[in-house]
Amino acid sequence: MAQNFEHLHCAEDGKVLWIKINRPDCRNALSLQTWRELRDAVLWAGQQAFRVLVITGSGDEAFVSGADIREFPAARANPEQALEYDRISHAALLAITELERPVIARINGLCFGGGVALALACDIRLATTESRFCIPAVRLGLSYPLATGIAPLVRTVGPSAAADLLLSGRIVDATEAFAMGLVSRVVPTEELDSETRAYATRLAEAAPLTLAAHKAAIRALTAELPSGLAGVEEKIRRCFASEDYREGVDAFLQKRKPNFRGR
């Protein structure tokens, strides 16, 4: 029987396990507790007999609208807290990438910020024609994490498209996301459930050892990071110690345009 969580809903469907992020009041924004529960749920799933894992969001409005920025002033207020926050979110994403079973992201609606990182950790990303994608870090004065954010994005869409998404912070629609390789398939909104179930069922009927071998091979061939990244990590940490970061979060919470000063 699937475990119970406060922010997640787990449901069995034959050989497929569905994990739904269940925070509709904030468009499924990822809090620290949500990240912890995701890690625990995926680790638990790896010990069960499920063949395929599907991750999605509750409702029709959002897959994941991003990190829950409301808790940033208390939980991510300085570089030390940012490192701890990243450790917890990284653990969840690593659990997904290291799971030997295929993981499908069922992207219903908005997929912003941390939602993109979550989707990139999955093997297959199915979106609807109404899905929208955005990495708004430049409007918050923070940096997208290197190992679990920037690196997977660059590997998936290439440096040019990654630069467009990361530097502009603009919203792209599902058609453009598919063209750049950010999503695997785009289907009409009303067909997302049936297409996801059909795809998951097809994978669940395949040879498990072959699926595990193929997933491991893909990860081994694409997971390498270039050497000499200490300077990049320092620049990322510097963002969380900056006045601009505090200004970006304050502006978001106050629903105003930020005034960044480069310090």
C-alpha positions in Angstrom: 0.0 0.0 0.0 1.3 3.5 -0.9 2.5 5.7 1.9 0.7 8.8 3.1 2.2 12.3 3.0 0.9 15.7 3.9 2.0 17.4 0.6 1.8 14.3 -1.7 -0.8 11.9 -2.8 0.4 8.4 -3.8 -1.8 6.1 -5.8 -1.2 2.6 -7.3 -2.4 1.9 -10.8 -1.3 -1.7 -11.6 2.4 -1.6 -12.1 2.5 2.2 -12.1 2.9 4.4 -9.1 1.5 8.0 -9.3 2.9 10.7 -7.0 0.9 13.8 -7.1 2.1 17.1 -5.5 -1.0 18.1 -3.6 -0.7 21.8 -2.8 -3.4 23.4 -5.0 -3.6 26.5 -2.7 -0.2 27.6 -3.9 -0.2 26.0 -7.4 1.9 23.1 -6.1 4.8 25.2 -5.1 7.7 23.2 -3.6 8.3 23.9 0.1 11.2 22.3 2.1 8.7 19.8 3.4 7.5 18.9 -0.1 11.1 18.3 -1.2 11.7 16.1 1.8 8.5 14.1 1.1 9.4 13.7 -2.5 12.7 12.2 -1.5 11.1 9.9 1.0 8.4 8.9 -1.5 10.8 8.1 -4.3 13.1 6.1 -2.0 10.1 4.2 -0.8 9.0 3.5 -4.3 12.4 2.1 -5.2 11.8 -0.6 -2.6 8.4 -1.6 -4.0 7.5 -3.7 -7.1 6.3 -0.8 -9.2 7.7 -0.7 -12.8 7.1 3.0 -13.6 6.7 6.2 -11.6 4.6 9.1 -12.7 5.1 12.5 -11.0 2.4 15.2 -11.5 0.7 18.1 -9.8 -2.8 18.4 -8.5 -5.5 20.4 -10.4 -5.3 21.7 -14.0 -3.4 25.0 -13.3 0.1 23.9 -12.5 2.5 21.0 -12.4 4.8 22.9 -10.1 4.7 26.8 -10.0 8.3 26.8 -8.6 9.8 26.9 -5.1 7.5 28.2 -2.3 9.1 31.7 -2.1 7.0 32.6 0.9 9.3 30.6 3.1 12.6 32.0 1.6 12.9 34.9 4.2 13.0 32.3 7.0 14.4 29.2 5.3 16.7 30.6 2.7 17.8 33.9 4.2 21.6 33.5 3.8 24.2 31.4 2.0 24.3 28.8 4.7 20.6 28.3 4.7 20.7 28.3 0.9 23.2 25.4 1.0 21.0 23.4 3.3 17.9 24.2 1.2 19.8 23.0 -1.9 21.0 19.8 -0.1 17.4 18.9 0.7 16.1 19.6 -2.8 19.1 18.0 -4.4 18.5 14.8 -2.4 14.9 14.6 -3.9 16.1 15.2 -7.4 19.0 12.7 -7.0 16.5 10.0 -5.8 14.6 10.5 -9.0 17.5 10.3 -11.3 19.0 7.3 -9.5 15.7 5.3 -9.5 16.2 2.3 -11.7 12.6 2.5 -13.0 11.5 5.0 -15.6 10.0 8.3 -14.2 7.5 10.3 -16.2 6.7 13.9 -15.5 3.0 14.5 -16.3 3.2 18.3 -16.8 -0.3 19.8 -16.3 -0.1 23.5 -16.7 2.6 25.8 -15.3 6.1 24.4 -14.9 8.2 27.2 -13.4 11.6 27.3 -11.5 12.0 24.3 -9.3 9.3 22.6 -11.4 11.6 22.7 -14.4 14.4 21.1 -12.3 11.9 18.4 -11.1 10.8 17.7 -14.7 14.4 17.5 -15.9 15.1 14.9 -13.2 12.5 12.7 -14.9 13.2 10.5 -17.9 10.2 11.4 -20.0 8.3 14.7 -19.9 4.7 14.8 -21.2 3.1 18.2 -21.5 -0.2 19.7 -22.7 -0.8 22.3 -25.3 -1.5 24.7 -22.4 1.7 24.0 -20.4 4.0 26.9 -19.8 7.7 26.9 -18.8 9.9 29.5 -17.1 13.0 29.8 -15.0 12.5 33.2 -13.2 15.8 33.2 -11.2 17.0 36.5 -12.8 13.9 38.3 -11.4 14.7 37.0 -7.9 18.4 37.7 -7.6 19.3 34.1 -7.1 21.1 31.5 -9.2 19.6 28.3 -10.5 21.5 25.4 -8.9 24.4 24.1 -10.9 24.4 20.3 -10.6 20.6 19.8 -10.5 19.4 22.8 -12.5 21.8 24.4 -14.9 23.7 21.3 -15.9 20.6 19.1 -16.7 19.1 22.0 -18.6 22.2 22.5 -20.8 22.5 18.8 -21.4 18.8 18.6 -22.4 18.2 21.7 -24.6 21.8 22.8 -25.4 23.7 25.9 -24.4 21.9 28.3 -26.7 18.4 27.5 -25.6 19.6 27.2 -22.0 21.1 30.7 -22.2 17.8 32.0 -23.5 15.7 30.5 -20.7 18.2 31.3 -17.9 19.2 34.9 -18.9 15.8 36.1 -20.1 13.5 34.4 -17.5 10.8 34.5 -20.1 7.9 32.2 -20.4 7.8 29.7 -23.3 4.8 27.7 -24.4 4.6 24.0 -25.0 5.3 24.2 -28.7 8.6 26.0 -28.2 9.5 23.8 -25.2 9.1 20.8 -27.5 11.1 22.3 -30.3 14.0 22.9 -27.9 13.8 19.4 -26.5 12.6 20.5 -23.0 9.6 18.1 -23.2 9.3 14.7 -24.9 5.7 15.1 -26.2 2.9 17.6 -26.3 -0.7 16.4 -26.3 -4.1 18.1 -26.0 -5.0 18.9 -22.4 -8.0 16.6 -22.4 -5.8 13.7 -23.6 -3.0 14.1 -21.0 -4.4 11.5 -18.6 -5.1 8.9 -21.2 -1.7 9.4 -23.0 0.2 9.3 -19.7 -1.5 6.1 -18.6 -1.0 4.5 -22.0 2.7 5.5 -22.1 3.3 4.4 -18.5 1.6 1.1 -19.2 3.7 0.5 -22.2 6.9 1.0 -20.2 5.6 -1.1 -17.4 5.2 -4.0 -19.8 8.8 -3.8 -21.0 11.7 -5.8 -19.6 12.7 -4.2 -16.3 16.4 -5.0 -16.5 16.6 -3.5 -20.0 14.8 -0.3 -18.8 17.3 -0.1 -15.9 20.3 -0.6 -18.2 19.1 1.9 -20.7 18.4 4.5 -18.0 21.8 3.9 -16.4 23.5 4.2 -19.8 21.8 7.5 -20.6 22.7 8.9 -17.2 26.3 7.8 -17.5 26.7 9.4 -20.9 25.1 12.7 -20.0 25.9 13.3 -16.3 29.5 14.4 -16.6 30.2 17.9 -15.4 33.2 19.8 -16.7 36.1 20.3 -14.3 37.0 23.5 -12.6 33.6 24.5 -11.4 34.7 25.9 -8.0 34.5 29.4 -9.4 31.0 28.8 -10.7 29.8 27.5 -7.3 31.3 30.5 -5.6 29.3 32.9 -7.9 26.2 30.9 -7.1 26.8 31.2 -3.4 27.5 34.9 -3.8 24.0 35.4 -5.2 22.4 34.2 -1.9 24.6 36.6 0.1 23.6 39.6 -2.0 21.3 42.5 -1.4 19.8 41.8 -4.8 18.6 38.4 -3.6 16.8 40.0 -0.6 15.4 42.6 -3.0 14.2 40.0 -5.4 12.4 38.0 -2.7 10.9 41.1 -1.1 9.7 42.4 -4.5 8.1 39.0 -5.3 6.3 38.8 -2.0 5.2 42.5 -2.3 4.1 41.9 -5.9 6.2 44.8 -7.3 9.1 45.1 -9.8 12.5 44.5 -8.2 15.2 47.2 -8.2 18.5 45.3 -8.6 21.8 47.1 -7.8 24.3 44.5 -8.6 25.5 44.1 -5.0 
